[in-house]
Amino acid sequence: MDFDIPKEIQDYLVVLDEFIEAEIKPLENKNDNIRFFDHRRENARTDWERGGLPNEEWEALLYEARQLADAAGHYRYPIPREYGGQEGTNLGMAIIREHFASMGLGLHNDLQNEHSIVANNVGLLLMLSYGTDAQKEEWIPLLLAGKRGFAFGITEPDHGSDATHMETTAVKDGDGWRINGGKTWNTGIHKAQYDMILARTSGKAGDGEGITAFLTPTNADGFKVEEMLWTFNMPTDHGRVSLDNVYVDGSAIFGGEGRGLGVVQHFFNENRIRQAASSLGAAQFCVNESIQYAMQRKPFGKPLSTNQAIQFPLAELQTRCEMLRALIHKTAWQMDTYGNFMVSDKVSMCNYQANRLCCEAADQAMQVHGGLGYSRHKPFEHIYRHHRRYRITEGAEEIQIRRIAGYLFGYMKQQAPKGVKLD
């Protein structure tokens, strides 16, 4: 068994680092753009006069960085070569995302809004997997050009993590559908031209089947953004929307009638493993910074690092980073080898453990750094506030643990290809 990072990925990390130094860092420091990353970051990013939305200059800077990355051939890494990508793997994405996050805050990879010079491209990947021929023809060029996108209308105000009891419904109306209901935590809805609304079209509450995904125009009659929800880490791009008799034609169905949860699960598994890798990288950054500071800081005439009260918590965190890294790499490799749905339990293990680890590492980094760590002149409070979100979103850690238990005790099934053993 070979546990080394594949050479082609190691070599690509060097290429990415060189690109960051040559193209992204100069842009990050141009015209005081560093205000979006130093102690002024939350205030600089937030347009308080527009209800806490992301500042237009902030979003324009992210777009400029993405354009540079796309021109250099990095932005589309995970997508097929026929669309300008590199057919990057889940393992490759996990390693890159961890590497970027371990470098700390920066324009190369901003964790707060999923921006990265190597993009997740969730919407595009889903379109390639689930779009009809007509949808692909219309959507793919616009998605690649950054001229169209869709938010995810999954969570409901009264149901949270339980997508099977959703109250949003869609009923047939001639050649189309009428959608009624509401969604919350629609990330990116302030700019998205479409919202992928999940609505029950058949069956009863609690059924996994009978839920359909609709690519719903956000300018449709009856579609309304009711509020943008302020969060622990501002700015906010998370909206609560209502749908009052919204009409869409049959071409809006995405992934097949009644099969919307399959689309969502595909998205969750890919996103969760990459999110886990980012949380691991951020945790490693916190540990590394704490070690360096403890070696330099000399209260009472000796380095902090000589104290076991400093050594032991960081040694524990580093041990957990190493164990989690091995599981993330194994799981990502299995996803590439056997498919996204074959290791759902392992994805959940990676995700909830990584998000929890990151919060604990950020908290410990604040403690090691003392008053400076608590201040916004260090990034630990920002890392904590952002990654605390991931212990709730896309399946709270309790949901993830319940999912693992479901597979463990046989209440849920995942079948590997014949002759393949996953463990």
Protein Blocks (a to p, Z undefined) as FASTA:
>chain_A
ZZbdcfklmmmmmmmmmmmmmmmmmmmmgghlmmmmmmmlmmmmpcfknoopacfklmmm
mmmmmmmmmmnommmmmpcfklopaoiafklmmmmmmmmmmnopafklcfklopafbdfk
lmmmmmmmmpcfklmmmmmmmmmnopaccdddfbcfklommlklccbdcddehjbccded
ddehiehklmombdcddddfedjehiaghpacddddfkbghiacfbdcddfbdcdfbdcd
ddehiacdfklpghiahilmmmmmmmmmmmmmmmmmmmmmmmmmmmmmmmmmmmmpcgeh
iafklpmklmmmmmmmmmmmmmmmmmmmmmmmmmmmnojklmmmmmmmmmmmmmmmmmmm
mmmmmmmnmmmlmpmkbcklmmmmmmmmmmmggpifklmmmmmmmmmnopaccdddehia
fZZ
